[in-house]
Amino acid sequence: MNPICRGIVAALLLSGVGTVDAQETRTATTQRAVRLFDRSLVDTNGVPRLFVSEILARGPVLVSFTFTGCTAFCPAADIVMDDVAERLKRRNPGGVRLITLTLDPLTDTPEQLRRERAAFLHPDRTFLTGQPDDVWAVLDGLGVEGGTRQDHDLAFLLIGRGGAGIRTLSGLAGAEELATLAGDLR
């Protein structure tokens, strides 16, 4: 997204335009029963990372989801994640890792993610993709539907070390709320 569009989306988010009353979109956080699959995913530099034994085993994680063809919800979620990264950096550097997983591994190669999401590549965030079967297994295990529908649901997952205590926030959560909840993860 170009800087002008990013600025417009950020201004809309900060002004409250395009957001829905939190009471209507979610009930604080909900616990989620999942099946974690230790599949190989790839970051934007092409570095493979095992989802459970490398990513989740190293500490708490805040996970968001994106696909580069999305023009409605994903850019807004990416802006929120960058804001969370800045807030966590000030409060608890190195405490919680921020992961964004593609919903569309058929299109979102490491190069495509790097090119299309360059404006959101905060140094404390990691964008992941991989072979479609691996990405879909991880998404399915997390209870997230993959694909390229523009009307997809937004969700953020807070996952404790090793996959413990997974909580879901549905809808476009605020950066302050996410940073506070993420800061409480163990």
Number of C-alpha atoms within 10 A of each C-alpha: 15 10 9 9 11 17 13 11 18 17 12 14 18 12 10 11 10 13 15 13 11 14 8 8 15 17 11 13 15 13 12 15 12 14 14 18 18 17 20 21 22 22 21 22 13 14 11 16 17 15 22 18 15 14 19 20 16 14 19 26 26 27 20 22 24 27 27 21 14 16 11 12 19 21 22 20 24 21 20 23 29 21 20 23 24 17 18 24 15 8 13 12 14 10 17 26 21 23 21 21 24 26 27 23 23 15 16 24 21 19 13 15 23 18 15 16 20 13 16 20 18 18 10 18 18 18 25 29 29 25 14 17 13 18 26 22 18 24 21 16 15 18 14 16 14 22 15 18 13 13 9 16 14 19 18 22 23 27 24 22 18 19 20 15 16 21 19 21 20 18 19 23 21 17 20 14 13 23 23 14 14 24 19 13 19 15
